[in-house]
Amino acid sequence: MMEEVCVNREPVFGEDDEFDFEGDSITVEQYDETGESHLRKESLPPTVGLEFDSFDEAYDSYNMYAKEQGFGIRVSNSWFRSKRKERYRAKLSCSSAGFKKKSEANRPKPETRTGCPAMIVIKLIDSKRWRIVEVELQHNHPVSPQIKRFYKSHKKMILAARKAQPPLEPVKEVHTIKLYRTAIVGSGCNEYCNAEQVVGANHVDRSRHLELKEGDVYAIYNYCCRMKLINPTFFYLMDLDDDGHLRNIFWADARSRASYAYFCDTVAIETTCLANKYEIPLISFVGVNHHRQPVLLGCAFVGHESVDYFIWVFRAWLSCMIGPPPQVIVTDQSYPLQNAVSEVFPKARHCYCAWYIMQRVPERLGGLKGYEAIKQQLNEAVYNSLKISEFETSWADMIKQHGLGNNTWLQALYEERQRWVPVYLKDIFFAGMIPIQESEGLNAFFDGYVHKHTSFKEFVDKYDLALQRRHHKEAMADLESRTSRFELKTRCNFEVQLSKVYTKEIFRRFQSEVEGMYSCFNTRQVSVNGPIVTYIVKERVEVEGSEKKVRQYEVLYETNQVDIRCICSLFNYRGYLCRHALNVLNYNGVDEIPSRYILHRWSKDFKCRSPQDNGFGNIDVNNPVYWINRLYKRAISVVEKGAQTEEHYRIALQELEELLSKFNLAEDNSL
């Protein structure tokens, strides 16, 4: 569905908003007393896939573009349905297209046409919208904007503008754009609604906008139009200021929108490009799939690192996604991000990623005396503290020993320790999104595709490639998880049990915990409080190189419900039980892991099953986004079954090709 969206200020949408549309151009138009239209920003060329509400709108769009470039247009061909005399196809050409018929008059007029090939072909779709299906931009003659007012098509446009002017009141500027939109799920209402009902008003500094170079606007806009043509559920939203400058842009493809329904529990908002001052101010919304691979849930370019700009982007993202807001949001340490997250996601747990913070240690503390010792003590406090008291003691010792009481950076980190130090975050499910050990690293979603000087145009060109490779990795992981027989490394029944359930990558990680049971020893009961029994499990762990030391882990075991929790909280961090908890279960003669500790999120068939409703009420089953979500889940099942054997593959491929043929036949019959 195509909807008009006002972009002259922050995204406020009401019934009284005025709209204007100049085809595929992003323009700010102002009329003077003569009715002449002055454009402050050049109209963009027509693009295949662009759609309009009427034939006249399509004509006016091409005419406006022609006026900017300096050539006239005319309707060179039209196709009509014979019975209803309804136009369903037309060719709009440069006024110099073709040649005039030869005249037999004594003094024939000189030939002014050149057989110019420049044109667009538009087609009526579903008896409602007109779509550009062919475009030729090149002329075989010079074009000059200086003589544009002398073309007949432009004269008609000026006269129409004069007639449309109110006789007394001056016409105010209109700064709007038409975007391709579909009905979506609003997070605030848990039902399908329009994005303009969700994206709220916020004052935005109008002096800030994206610094775009020549060709960037066209590259971005052309990509959005192309993606919209390929898949109608592609979503994009642009925010322009009063001068027609692009402040922010958000987009999400159909796959990202469908993935959100599965992987929206914990989301990282990556701002690496902002933190490192890259040329493109890219924000990526990233989740984790059932193979613990990063999955893209949307992207944005933000014109300024301010609270209002982040709020605009977050609301645009949330408004286009199917599902409730994330339960956990992970970001870099940033006060604008913190304020924006608390505004848009008030119920989510907002945490900072410790890895981002620890990466700044050399920059912030590298010049201090005793830096290596400071770094070692800081790592020990952050990564190896099992209890809050241990962290507090280690931190205080570091500050006192090195005289760091006046270090403002460390003071700020300590004040916000509950947002980033792992020992304070043990009650949160992170799905493995944050590193909890010093040896672990973290890669941004577009690592390898974006560098400090990557331009907007270059990023758009690489964007599809990056997504294709990610999708390929997920497809290969799905195939391996379904078809491979996992090698068992122990005789433990826990390993056998989960080899039948988990995906290959998650099983490999769980398998290391099963193997790690043999590095644990001296499991002993230390206290009993009703049905809750406390155990101490000792483990030999590496500290530096081959050096090992013994650490003690406290494990609580509830005998009635077979509940278990280890002080290391690996289950909350990663989503599977740790070696210490497995030891206690084994010690108590439990042969199988309780079902509550086998997360469906990591199972091989996770995406074949419907995700939980999570409070989805009053869903409009006639909404296109609802359709794509249902079809996507069924299609995944077909693909997975079809890839199991060669016979299944042939059947699936044949049926899909027949289905596409039926769709094409239905489209032809509707014309």
Secondary structure, DSSP 8 states (H G I E B T S, - for coil): -EEEEE-SSSS---TT------TT----EEE-TT--EEESS------TT-EESSHHHHHHHHHHHHHHHT--EEEEEEEEETTTTEEEEEEEEETT-S------SSS-----------EEEEEEETTTEEEEEEEE---SS---GGGGGGSHHHHHHHHHHHHHS-SSS----B-EEEEE---EEETTTTEEE-GGGTS------TT------TTHHHHHHHHHHHHHHH-TT-EEEEEE-TTS-EEEEEEE-HHHHHHHHHH-SEEEEE-HHHHTT-SS-EEEEEEE-TTS-EEEEEEEEESS-SHHHHHHHHHHHHHHSSS---SEEEE-S-HHHHHHHHHH-TTSEEEE-HHHHHTTHHHHHTTSTTHHHHHHHHHHHHHH-SSHHHHHHHHHHHHHHHT-TT-HHHHHHHHTHHHH-GGG-TTS--TT-S--STT-----TTBTTB-TT--HHHHHHHHHHHHHHHHHHHHHHHHHHHH------S--HHHHHHHTTB-HHHHHHHHHHHHHGGGEEEEEEEEEETTEEEEEEEEEEEEETTEEEEEEEEEEEETTTTEEEETT-HHHHHSS--HHHHHHHHHTT--S--GGGS-GGGBTTGGGS----TT--S--TTSHHHHHHHHHHHHHHHHHHHTSSHHHHHHHHHHHHHHHHHHHHHHHHH-
